[in-house]
Amino acid sequence: MTQREKVKKAIISRGYITARQAYNMGIMRLAPIIFILKNEDSDFYMKYAIRTDTLKVRNRDGSYSYVAKYVLLKRPTTPNESRFEI
């Protein structure tokens, strides 16, 4: 299974993915895979959109950092649907 397939499976099953979850799957660079899913994977793009949320997390030393959380949104399937579903 490729890294792209692993990320696609994980984000569809959970509804979101973070870099730590990707790292636990053996994926070091999540952002380029998300970019490919957003822009180059036409089958995925037709069904889903990915929103990037920013999370504030505490480091081991007590300071804070910001990390990305990629959230999966389902695209509207009919013209009457105007909103994305989470």
C-alpha positions as CSV (number, residue, x, y, z in Angstrom):
1,M,0.0,0.0,0.0
2,T,1.4,3.4,-0.9
3,Q,1.6,6.4,1.4
4,R,-1.2,8.1,-0.5
5,E,-3.4,5.1,-0.1
6,K,-2.7,4.9,3.6
7,V,-3.5,8.6,4.1
8,K,-6.7,8.3,2.0
9,K,-7.9,5.3,3.9
10,A,-7.1,6.9,7.3
11,I,-8.8,10.3,6.5
12,I,-11.9,8.6,5.1
13,S,-12.3,6.3,8.2
14,R,-11.6,8.9,10.9
15,G,-12.7,12.1,9.1
16,Y,-9.4,13.8,9.8
17,I,-5.7,13.3,10.1
18,T,-2.8,15.0,11.8
19,A,0.9,14.8,11.3
20,R,1.4,12.7,14.4
21,Q,-1.1,10.1,13.2
22,A,0.6,10.0,9.8
23,Y,4.0,9.6,11.5
24,N,2.6,6.6,13.5
25,M,1.8,5.1,10.1
26,G,5.4,5.7,8.9
27,I,4.6,8.8,6.9
28,M,7.1,11.6,7.5
29,R,5.7,14.3,5.1
30,L,1.9,14.5,5.3
31,A,1.5,18.0,3.7
32,P,2.7,16.9,0.2
33,I,0.3,13.9,0.2
34,I,-2.6,16.2,1.2
35,F,-1.6,18.5,-1.7
36,I,-1.7,15.6,-4.1
37,L,-5.1,14.5,-2.8
38,K,-6.5,18.0,-3.1
39,N,-5.1,18.8,-6.5
40,E,-4.1,15.8,-8.5
41,D,-6.3,12.8,-7.4
42,S,-9.4,13.5,-9.5
43,D,-11.5,10.6,-8.1
44,F,-10.9,11.8,-4.6
45,Y,-11.4,15.4,-5.5
46,M,-14.8,14.8,-7.1
47,K,-16.1,13.3,-3.8
48,Y,-14.3,15.1,-1.1
49,A,-12.7,18.4,-0.1
50,I,-10.0,18.7,2.6
51,R,-10.1,21.7,5.1
52,T,-7.0,22.6,7.0
53,D,-7.6,23.5,10.7
54,T,-4.9,24.8,13.0
55,L,-4.6,23.3,16.5
56,K,-2.7,24.9,19.4
57,V,-0.8,22.1,21.2
58,R,1.4,22.2,24.3
59,N,5.0,21.1,23.9
60,R,7.0,19.0,26.5
61,D,8.6,22.2,27.8
62,G,5.3,23.9,28.4
63,S,5.4,26.2,25.4
64,Y,2.9,26.1,22.6
65,S,3.1,25.2,18.9
66,Y,0.6,25.1,16.1
67,V,-0.1,22.0,14.0
68,A,-2.3,21.3,11.1
69,K,-5.4,19.0,11.3
70,Y,-6.7,18.0,7.9
71,V,-10.5,17.5,8.0
72,L,-12.4,15.6,5.3
73,L,-15.5,17.3,3.9
74,K,-17.9,15.5,1.5
75,R,-18.8,17.5,-1.6
76,P,-22.4,18.1,-2.4
77,T,-23.7,15.5,-4.8
78,T,-26.7,17.4,-6.2
79,P,-27.1,21.0,-7.3
80,N,-29.6,21.6,-4.5
81,E,-27.1,20.8,-1.9
82,S,-25.1,23.9,-1.2
83,R,-23.0,22.9,1.9
84,F,-20.2,20.5,2.5
85,E,-20.9,17.7,4.9
86,I,-18.4,16.7,7.6
